[in-house]
Structure formats: C-alpha cells, structure tokens
C-alpha cells in the first residue's frame, strides 16, 4: 500500500507542476500579445518628454 500512496503523491505533484508551467506559459503569451497589439496602435503613446520639442503654433 505504501508504494501506491507514494505513486499517487508523486503523480499529483507532477500534475500540479505541469499545470503551473502551463499557466505561466499562458501568462507569457498574453503579455506578448498585449505588447504586440500596442505596437500596432496607429495613435501611439505620447511621451511627456516630446511635448517641448516643437515650437508653439502662431
């Protein structure tokens, strides 16, 4: 009986690790997709440092 319990415990631990690694992969893919979608934004992001670069309109 001890070997079977050890097997079940090890199996459950491996399943937990696989689920955790899968979740990490999903999070990485979601962050990468968000980053790529921001790059394709035609409006873009206005940086605070660029505001003083142009002369004021007359």
PDB file of N, CA, C and O in Angstrom:
ATOM      1  N   UNK A   1       0.817  -1.192   0.000  1.00  0.00           N
ATOM      2  CA  UNK A   1       0.000   0.000   0.000  1.00  0.00           C
ATOM      3  C   UNK A   1       0.864   1.260   0.000  1.00  0.00           C
ATOM      4  O   UNK A   1       0.475   2.277  -0.575  1.00  0.00           O
ATOM      5  N   UNK A   2       2.014   1.202   0.629  1.00  0.00           N
ATOM      6  CA  UNK A   2       2.873   2.372   0.722  1.00  0.00           C
ATOM      7  C   UNK A   2       3.351   2.819  -0.664  1.00  0.00           C
ATOM      8  O   UNK A   2       3.381   4.017  -0.945  1.00  0.00           O
ATOM      9  N   UNK A   3       3.727   1.870  -1.534  1.00  0.00           N
ATOM     10  CA  UNK A   3       4.196   2.207  -2.864  1.00  0.00           C
ATOM     11  C   UNK A   3       3.099   2.897  -3.670  1.00  0.00           C
ATOM     12  O   UNK A   3       3.369   3.842  -4.412  1.00  0.00           O
ATOM     13  N   UNK A   4       1.888   2.432  -3.527  1.00  0.00           N
ATOM     14  CA  UNK A   4       0.774   3.028  -4.246  1.00  0.00           C
ATOM     15  C   UNK A   4       0.542   4.463  -3.773  1.00  0.00           C
ATOM     16  O   UNK A   4       0.314   5.352  -4.594  1.00  0.00           O
ATOM     17  N   UNK A   5       0.597   4.699  -2.466  1.00  0.00           N
ATOM     18  CA  UNK A   5       0.414   6.053  -1.950  1.00  0.00           C
ATOM     19  C   UNK A   5       1.530   6.975  -2.413  1.00  0.00           C
ATOM     20  O   UNK A   5       1.284   8.136  -2.740  1.00  0.00           O
ATOM     21  N   UNK A   6       2.743   6.467  -2.441  1.00  0.00           N
ATOM     22  CA  UNK A   6       3.875   7.243  -2.929  1.00  0.00           C
ATOM     23  C   UNK A   6       3.681   7.575  -4.408  1.00  0.00           C
ATOM     24  O   UNK A   6       3.954   8.695  -4.840  1.00  0.00           O
ATOM     25  N   UNK A   7       3.215   6.607  -5.172  1.00  0.00           N
ATOM     26  CA  UNK A   7       2.948   6.823  -6.593  1.00  0.00           C
ATOM     27  C   UNK A   7       1.891   7.906  -6.777  1.00  0.00           C
ATOM     28  O   UNK A   7       2.054   8.804  -7.603  1.00  0.00           O
ATOM     29  N   UNK A   8       0.820   7.823  -6.016  1.00  0.00           N
ATOM     30  CA  UNK A   8      -0.264   8.816  -6.132  1.00  0.00           C
ATOM     31  C   UNK A   8       0.221  10.203  -5.755  1.00  0.00           C
ATOM     32  O   UNK A   8      -0.126  11.185  -6.411  1.00  0.00           O
ATOM     33  N   UNK A   9       1.019  10.290  -4.704  1.00  0.00           N
ATOM     34  CA  UNK A   9       1.547  11.582  -4.268  1.00  0.00           C
ATOM     35  C   UNK A   9       2.464  12.179  -5.326  1.00  0.00           C
ATOM     36  O   UNK A   9       2.359  13.363  -5.645  1.00  0.00           O
ATOM     37  N   UNK A  10       3.353  11.375  -5.866  1.00  0.00           N
ATOM     38  CA  UNK A  10       4.280  11.843  -6.897  1.00  0.00           C
ATOM     39  C   UNK A  10       3.521  12.248  -8.153  1.00  0.00           C
ATOM     40  O   UNK A  10       3.822  13.270  -8.771  1.00  0.00           O
ATOM     41  N   UNK A  11       2.549  11.446  -8.519  1.00  0.00           N
ATOM     42  CA  UNK A  11       1.751  11.750  -9.696  1.00  0.00           C
ATOM     43  C   UNK A  11       1.007  13.076  -9.521  1.00  0.00           C
ATOM     44  O   UNK A  11       0.974  13.899 -10.436  1.00  0.00           O
ATOM     45  N   UNK A  12       0.416  13.279  -8.352  1.00  0.00           N
ATOM     46  CA  UNK A  12      -0.307  14.523  -8.090  1.00  0.00           C
ATOM     47  C   UNK A  12       0.639  15.720  -8.129  1.00  0.00           C
ATOM     48  O   UNK A  12       0.275  16.775  -8.648  1.00  0.00           O
ATOM     49  N   UNK A  13       1.833  15.575  -7.595  1.00  0.00           N
ATOM     50  CA  UNK A  13       2.812  16.662  -7.617  1.00  0.00           C
ATOM     51  C   UNK A  13       3.221  17.004  -9.047  1.00  0.00           C
ATOM     52  O   UNK A  13       3.333  18.179  -9.397  1.00  0.00           O
ATOM     53  N   UNK A  14       3.442  15.987  -9.869  1.00  0.00           N
ATOM     54  CA  UNK A  14       3.802  16.231 -11.265  1.00  0.00           C
ATOM     55  C   UNK A  14       2.683  16.926 -12.021  1.00  0.00           C
ATOM     56  O   UNK A  14       2.936  17.795 -12.856  1.00  0.00           O
ATOM     57  N   UNK A  15       1.456  16.545 -11.731  1.00  0.00           N
ATOM     58  CA  UNK A  15       0.309  17.189 -12.369  1.00  0.00           C
ATOM     59  C   UNK A  15       0.227  18.649 -11.941  1.00  0.00           C
ATOM     60  O   UNK A  15      -0.047  19.514 -12.774  1.00  0.00           O
ATOM     61  N   UNK A  16       0.456  18.947 -10.664  1.00  0.00           N
ATOM     62  CA  UNK A  16       0.438  20.335 -10.185  1.00  0.00           C
ATOM     63  C   UNK A  16       1.529  21.164 -10.864  1.00  0.00           C
ATOM     64  O   UNK A  16       1.292  22.305 -11.263  1.00  0.00           O
ATOM     65  N   UNK A  17       2.718  20.586 -10.990  1.00  0.00           N
ATOM     66  CA  UNK A  17       3.817  21.315 -11.647  1.00  0.00           C
ATOM     67  C   UNK A  17       3.500  21.597 -13.111  1.00  0.00           C
ATOM     68  O   UNK A  17       3.759  22.691 -13.612  1.00  0.00           O
ATOM     69  N   UNK A  18       2.938  20.603 -13.789  1.00  0.00           N
ATOM     70  CA  UNK A  18       2.586  20.793 -15.201  1.00  0.00           C
ATOM     71  C   UNK A  18       1.534  21.882 -15.350  1.00  0.00           C
ATOM     72  O   UNK A  18       1.619  22.705 -16.262  1.00  0.00           O
ATOM     73  N   UNK A  19       0.542  21.896 -14.463  1.00  0.00           N
ATOM     74  CA  UNK A  19      -0.476  22.937 -14.517  1.00  0.00           C
ATOM     75  C   UNK A  19       0.128  24.314 -14.276  1.00  0.00           C
ATOM     76  O   UNK A  19      -0.248  25.279 -14.941  1.00  0.00           O
ATOM     77  N   UNK A  20       1.057  24.415 -13.336  1.00  0.00           N
ATOM     78  CA  UNK A  20       1.703  25.698 -13.038  1.00  0.00           C
ATOM     79  C   UNK A  20       2.520  26.177 -14.240  1.00  0.00           C
ATOM     80  O   UNK A  20       2.473  27.355 -14.592  1.00  0.00           O
ATOM     81  N   UNK A  21       3.257  25.279 -14.859  1.00  0.00           N
ATOM     82  CA  UNK A  21       4.043  25.658 -16.033  1.00  0.00           C
ATOM     83  C   UNK A  21       3.151  26.073 -17.197  1.00  0.00           C
ATOM     84  O   UNK A  21       3.477  27.002 -17.935  1.00  0.00           O
ATOM     85  N   UNK A  22       2.029  25.385 -17.358  1.00  0.00           N
ATOM     86  CA  UNK A  22       1.083  25.751 -18.415  1.00  0.00           C
ATOM     87  C   UNK A  22       0.510  27.140 -18.161  1.00  0.00           C
ATOM     88  O   UNK A  22       0.365  27.935 -19.089  1.00  0.00           O
ATOM     89  N   UNK A  23       0.186  27.431 -16.906  1.00  0.00           N
ATOM     90  CA  UNK A  23      -0.361  28.741 -16.562  1.00  0.00           C
ATOM     91  C   UNK A  23       0.672  29.839 -16.798  1.00  0.00           C
ATOM     92  O   UNK A  23       0.323  30.925 -17.263  1.00  0.00           O
ATOM     93  N   UNK A  24       1.921  29.575 -16.488  1.00  0.00           N
ATOM     94  CA  UNK A  24       2.987  30.547 -16.753  1.00  0.00           C
ATOM     95  C   UNK A  24       3.096  30.810 -18.252  1.00  0.00           C
ATOM     96  O   UNK A  24       3.255  31.954 -18.679  1.00  0.00           O
ATOM     97  N   UNK A  25       3.011  29.754 -19.039  1.00  0.00           N
ATOM     98  CA  UNK A  25       3.060  29.904 -20.495  1.00  0.00           C
ATOM     99  C   UNK A  25       1.908  30.738 -21.016  1.00  0.00           C
ATOM    100  O   UNK A  25       2.092  31.566 -21.908  1.00  0.00           O
ATOM    101  N   UNK A  26       0.722  30.526 -20.467  1.00  0.00           N
ATOM    102  CA  UNK A  26      -0.442  31.329 -20.887  1.00  0.00           C
ATOM    103  C   UNK A  26      -0.240  32.797 -20.543  1.00  0.00           C
ATOM    104  O   UNK A  26      -0.564  33.674 -21.345  1.00  0.00           O
ATOM    105  N   UNK A  27       0.290  33.067 -19.363  1.00  0.00           N
ATOM    106  CA  UNK A  27       0.522  34.453 -18.957  1.00  0.00           C
ATOM    107  C   UNK A  27       1.557  35.112 -19.857  1.00  0.00           C
ATOM    108  O   UNK A  27       1.400  36.272 -20.238  1.00  0.00           O
ATOM    109  N   UNK A  28       2.612  34.383 -20.198  1.00  0.00           N
ATOM    110  CA  UNK A  28       3.640  34.937 -21.086  1.00  0.00           C
ATOM    111  C   UNK A  28       3.071  35.245 -22.462  1.00  0.00           C
ATOM    112  O   UNK A  28       3.356  36.294 -23.040  1.00  0.00           O
ATOM    113  N   UNK A  29       2.269  34.329 -22.983  1.00  0.00           N
ATOM    114  CA  UNK A  29       1.672  34.566 -24.302  1.00  0.00           C
ATOM    115  C   UNK A  29       0.719  35.747 -24.272  1.00  0.00           C
ATOM    116  O   UNK A  29       0.661  36.518 -25.230  1.00  0.00           O
ATOM    117  N   UNK A  30      -0.030  35.901 -23.184  1.00  0.00           N
ATOM    118  CA  UNK A  30      -0.959  37.027 -23.076  1.00  0.00           C
ATOM    119  C   UNK A  30      -0.195  38.352 -23.007  1.00  0.00           C
ATOM    120  O   UNK A  30      -0.588  39.327 -23.647  1.00  0.00           O
ATOM    121  N   UNK A  31       0.890  38.390 -22.234  1.00  0.00           N
ATOM    122  CA  UNK A  31       1.692  39.619 -22.164  1.00  0.00           C
ATOM    123  C   UNK A  31       2.310  39.941 -23.514  1.00  0.00           C
ATOM    124  O   UNK A  31       2.327  41.099 -23.932  1.00  0.00           O
ATOM    125  N   UNK A  32       2.820  38.918 -24.199  1.00  0.00           N
ATOM    126  CA  UNK A  32       3.425  39.136 -25.514  1.00  0.00           C
ATOM    127  C   UNK A  32       2.385  39.652 -26.507  1.00  0.00           C
ATOM    128  O   UNK A  32       2.677  40.558 -27.288  1.00  0.00           O
ATOM    129  N   UNK A  33       1.183  39.090 -26.486  1.00  0.00           N
ATOM    130  CA  UNK A  33       0.124  39.528 -27.390  1.00  0.00           C
ATOM    131  C   UNK A  33      -0.281  40.970 -27.090  1.00  0.00           C
ATOM    132  O   UNK A  33      -0.528  41.749 -28.011  1.00  0.00           O
ATOM    133  N   UNK A  34      -0.348  41.324 -25.818  1.00  0.00           N
ATOM    134  CA  UNK A  34      -0.694  42.698 -25.455  1.00  0.00           C
ATOM    135  C   UNK A  34       0.387  43.662 -25.930  1.00  0.00           C
ATOM    136  O   UNK A  34       0.082  44.749 -26.422  1.00  0.00           O
ATOM    137  N   UNK A  35       1.636  43.269 -25.783  1.00  0.00           N
ATOM    138  CA  UNK A  35       2.751  44.113 -26.207  1.00  0.00           C
ATOM    139  C   UNK A  35       2.725  44.309 -27.723  1.00  0.00           C
ATOM    140  O   UNK A  35       2.947  45.417 -28.211  1.00  0.00           O
ATOM    141  N   UNK A  36       2.455  43.242 -28.463  1.00  0.00           N
ATOM    142  CA  UNK A  36       2.413  43.337 -29.920  1.00  0.00           C
ATOM    143  C   UNK A  36       1.235  44.173 -30.391  1.00  0.00           C
ATOM    144  O   UNK A  36       1.360  44.915 -31.365  1.00  0.00           O
ATOM    145  N   UNK A  37       0.100  44.071 -29.724  1.00  0.00           N
ATOM    146  CA  UNK A  37      -1.058  44.855 -30.135  1.00  0.00           C
ATOM    147  C   UNK A  37      -0.838  46.339 -29.864  1.00  0.00           C
ATOM    148  O   UNK A  37      -1.349  47.183 -30.600  1.00  0.00           O
ATOM    149  N   UNK A  38      -0.079  46.670 -28.810  1.00  0.00           N
ATOM    150  CA  UNK A  38       0.228  48.081 -28.556  1.00  0.00           C
ATOM    151  C   UNK A  38       1.146  48.645 -29.629  1.00  0.00           C
ATOM    152  O   UNK A  38       1.031  49.820 -29.976  1.00  0.00           O
ATOM    153  N   UNK A  39       2.045  47.843 -30.157  1.00  0.00           N
ATOM    154  CA  UNK A  39       2.954  48.305 -31.210  1.00  0.00           C
ATOM    155  C   UNK A  39       2.208  48.685 -32.470  1.00  0.00           C
ATOM    156  O   UNK A  39       2.627  49.590 -33.192  1.00  0.00           O
ATOM    157  N   UNK A  40       1.113  48.008 -32.742  1.00  0.00           N
ATOM    158  CA  UNK A  40       0.366  48.247 -33.971  1.00  0.00           C
ATOM    159  C   UNK A  40      -0.682  49.337 -33.806  1.00  0.00           C
ATOM    160  O   UNK A  40      -1.456  49.582 -34.732  1.00  0.00           O
ATOM    161  N   UNK A  41      -0.729  49.992 -32.665  1.00  0.00           N
ATOM    162  CA  UNK A  41      -1.694  51.055 -32.414  1.00  0.00           C
ATOM    163  C   UNK A  41      -1.317  52.281 -33.243  1.00  0.00           C
ATOM    164  O   UNK A  41      -0.241  52.840 -33.031  1.00  0.00           O
ATOM    165  N   UNK A  42      -2.168  52.724 -34.187  1.00  0.00           N
ATOM    166  CA  UNK A  42      -1.794  53.848 -35.050  1.00  0.00           C
ATOM    167  C   UNK A  42      -1.664  55.170 -34.280  1.00  0.00           C
ATOM    168  O   UNK A  42      -0.882  56.037 -34.670  1.00  0.00           O
ATOM    169  N   UNK A  43      -2.412  55.325 -33.213  1.00  0.00           N
ATOM    170  CA  UNK A  43      -2.335  56.566 -32.446  1.00  0.00           C
ATOM    171  C   UNK A  43      -1.047  56.650 -31.655  1.00  0.00           C
ATOM    172  O   UNK A  43      -0.449  57.719 -31.536  1.00  0.00           O
ATOM    173  N   UNK A  44      -0.631  55.546 -31.125  1.00  0.00           N
ATOM    174  CA  UNK A  44       0.598  55.510 -30.351  1.00  0.00           C
ATOM    175  C   UNK A  44       0.442  56.176 -28.998  1.00  0.00           C
ATOM    176  O   UNK A  44      -0.632  56.665 -28.649  1.00  0.00           O
ATOM    177  N   UNK A  45       1.516  56.189 -28.250  1.00  0.00           N
ATOM    178  CA  UNK A  45       1.504  56.775 -26.917  1.00  0.00           C
ATOM    179  C   UNK A  45       2.324  58.056 -26.947  1.00  0.00           C
ATOM    180  O   UNK A  45       3.427  58.083 -27.493  1.00  0.00           O
ATOM    181  N   UNK A  46       1.790  59.103 -26.367  1.00  0.00           N
ATOM    182  CA  UNK A  46       2.500  60.381 -26.323  1.00  0.00           C
ATOM    183  C   UNK A  46       3.410  60.361 -25.107  1.00  0.00           C
ATOM    184  O   UNK A  46       2.965  60.129 -23.983  1.00  0.00           O
ATOM    185  N   UNK A  47       4.683  60.606 -25.349  1.00  0.00           N
ATOM    186  CA  UNK A  47       5.642  60.655 -24.248  1.00  0.00           C
ATOM    187  C   UNK A  47       5.721  62.075 -23.725  1.00  0.00           C
ATOM    188  O   UNK A  47       5.630  63.031 -24.494  1.00  0.00           O
ATOM    189  N   UNK A  48       5.888  62.212 -22.438  1.00  0.00           N
ATOM    190  CA  UNK A  48       5.950  63.529 -21.818  1.00  0.00           C
ATOM    191  C   UNK A  48       7.159  64.325 -22.303  1.00  0.00           C
ATOM    192  O   UNK A  48       7.062  65.546 -22.418  1.00  0.00           O
ATOM    193  N   UNK A  49       8.269  63.699 -22.586  1.00  0.00           N
ATOM    194  CA  UNK A  49       9.481  64.388 -22.994  1.00  0.00           C
ATOM    195  C   UNK A  49       9.393  65.012 -24.374  1.00  0.00           C
ATOM    196  O   UNK A  49      10.173  65.915 -24.680  1.00  0.00           O
ATOM    197  N   UNK A  50       8.467  64.563 -25.225  1.00  0.00           N
ATOM    198  CA  UNK A  50       8.373  65.065 -26.598  1.00  0.00           C
ATOM    199  C   UNK A  50       7.536  66.328 -26.723  1.00  0.00           C
ATOM    200  O   UNK A  50       7.492  66.911 -27.806  1.00  0.00           O
ATOM    201  N   UNK A  51       6.883  66.768 -25.684  1.00  0.00           N
ATOM    202  CA  UNK A  51       5.973  67.898 -25.799  1.00  0.00           C
ATOM    203  C   UNK A  51       6.697  69.213 -26.080  1.00  0.00           C
ATOM    204  O   UNK A  51       6.170  70.058 -26.804  1.00  0.00           O
ATOM    205  N   UNK A  52       7.880  69.400 -25.529  1.00  0.00           N
ATOM    206  CA  UNK A  52       8.603  70.643 -25.718  1.00  0.00           C
ATOM    207  C   UNK A  52       9.467  70.654 -26.960  1.00  0.00           C
ATOM    208  O   UNK A  52      10.196  71.619 -27.186  1.00  0.00           O
ATOM    209  N   UNK A  53       9.411  69.644 -27.747  1.00  0.00           N
ATOM    210  CA  UNK A  53      10.274  69.536 -28.916  1.00  0.00           C
ATOM    211  C   UNK A  53       9.838  70.436 -30.065  1.00  0.00           C
ATOM    212  O   UNK A  53      10.671  70.861 -30.865  1.00  0.00           O
ATOM    213  N   UNK A  54       8.561  70.728 -30.156  1.00  0.00           N
ATOM    214  CA  UNK A  54       8.045  71.532 -31.264  1.00  0.00           C
ATOM    215  C   UNK A  54       7.748  72.947 -30.792  1.00  0.00           C
ATOM    216  O   UNK A  54       7.411  73.167 -29.628  1.00  0.00           O
ATOM    217  N   UNK A  55       7.875  73.903 -31.704  1.00  0.00           N
ATOM    218  CA  UNK A  55       7.563  75.298 -31.383  1.00  0.00           C
ATOM    219  C   UNK A  55       6.056  75.475 -31.301  1.00  0.00           C
ATOM    220  O   UNK A  55       5.318  74.769 -31.989  1.00  0.00           O
ATOM    221  N   UNK A  56       5.580  76.402 -30.473  1.00  0.00           N
ATOM    222  CA  UNK A  56       4.135  76.623 -30.385  1.00  0.00           C
ATOM    223  C   UNK A  56       3.595  77.198 -31.691  1.00  0.00           C
ATOM    224  O   UNK A  56       4.302  77.891 -32.424  1.00  0.00           O
ATOM    225  N   UNK A  57       2.333  76.897 -31.963  1.00  0.00           N
ATOM    226  CA  UNK A  57       1.693  77.393 -33.193  1.00  0.00           C
ATOM    227  C   UNK A  57       1.500  78.899 -33.102  1.00  0.00           C
ATOM    228  O   UNK A  57       1.289  79.445 -32.019  1.00  0.00           O
ATOM    229  N   UNK A  58       1.573  79.562 -34.248  1.00  0.00           N
ATOM    230  CA  UNK A  58       1.455  81.027 -34.273  1.00  0.00           C
ATOM    231  C   UNK A  58       0.018  81.460 -34.166  1.00  0.00           C
ATOM    232  O   UNK A  58      -0.269  82.657 -34.171  1.00  0.00           O
TER     233      UNK A  58
END
